[in-house]
Amino acid sequence: MQNKLREYREMLGTEEAAKTTLVLPFLRALGYDIFDPSEVRAEFTCDVGTKKGEKVDYAICVDGHLSILIECKPINSKLSLEQASQLFRYFSATDAKVALLTNGIIYKFYTDADRTNRMDDQPFFTFDLDSYRKSDLKNLAPFQRSDFNLDRIAAQAGTLKLQGQVSSELRKEFAEPSGEFVRMVANRLHDGRLTEAVRHRYQQVIATSIAALIRDSVNDRLQSAMSQPDEQNSADLVDVDFEEIETTQVEIDGFNIIRAIGSRIVPAERIGIRDAKSYCAVLLDDNNRKTIARLHFNSLTSRYLGIFEGKAEERRSISSPVEIYSHADAILARIRELER
């Protein structure tokens, strides 16, 4: 989908173009049958009070129950609360518990975390097709057709909303420490009266110290990556992400299958996992020079198993981790090659 976006972005100026080129493929990637009108209902109509015949672009039904309402805008639209008026009205008048406002690139997910049956003013999760992390894919998992679970979504909504609020407050404190934060730190370190001059000095030092801590943390990660004296280090260095790297369940499943296959010829404890931003490596003896395979599972629409022979990697398309078993011979051949 990112490739489509890059290739056709200039041609997607209308709402219909954004729907057909980006929104519908996005829904399909989540497992919904976009050709089944009982599951993906286009131009969904519901009379709300004095408003008659108003429509939202799509309504998603899961097991016959109305679950998600979707309002689409042109790709160049700046998504705002004013553009979600129909979603607000429909949310209160239907059984749907998730509302989605999108321009094909940005997907804003809403629920009723603040007040029951009333759509929140702020989205609890935003997915950006232009720029997303592995953790964003993990947060999309509860919306998949095969794994749709309103209880999980409700729990996730509360957690993500609080996390966003905390992150916002921390960013403010890091950029310009508040009086309360300055007093808390200064009272632990300063003997005597906290004058305005002392407070101002601490405020400056705290801001500088926070910036230095972040910079040192980044440098430590970089030095750690550079200290690996192996042939694949330059490739792995590209994948250093200074956000937290999260190993998803599907990657863990893939790793366990490869370990089960490999345990036929080497002890299972010798086969380990090392995650990076763009792929997950399965290694022998936790050695970057001994890569057994790579799991390229980050895409919304495709997954690949990377099989090695020498230094060359061949990517083989798979739809689920279970299909790794059909590549057992290549995995065993790679382990035998590394054992020579």
Secondary structure, DSSP 8 states (H G I E B T S, - for coil): -HHHHHHHGGG--SHHHHIIIIIHHHHHHTT--TT-TTTEEEEEE--BTTB-S-EEEEEEEETTEEEEEEEE--TT----GGGGHHHHHHHHHSS--EEEEESSSEEEEE--SSBTTB--SS-SEEEETTS--HHHHHHHGGGSGGG--HHHHHHHHHHHHHHHHHHHHHHHHHHS--HHHHHHHHHHH--S---HHHHHHHHHHHHHHHHHHHHHHHHHHHHHHHT--STTHHHHHHT--SS-----HHHHHHHHHHHHHHTTTS-GGGEEEEE-SS-EEEEETT-TT-EEEEEE---SS-EEEEEEETTEEEEEEESSGGGGGGGHHHHHHHHHHHH-
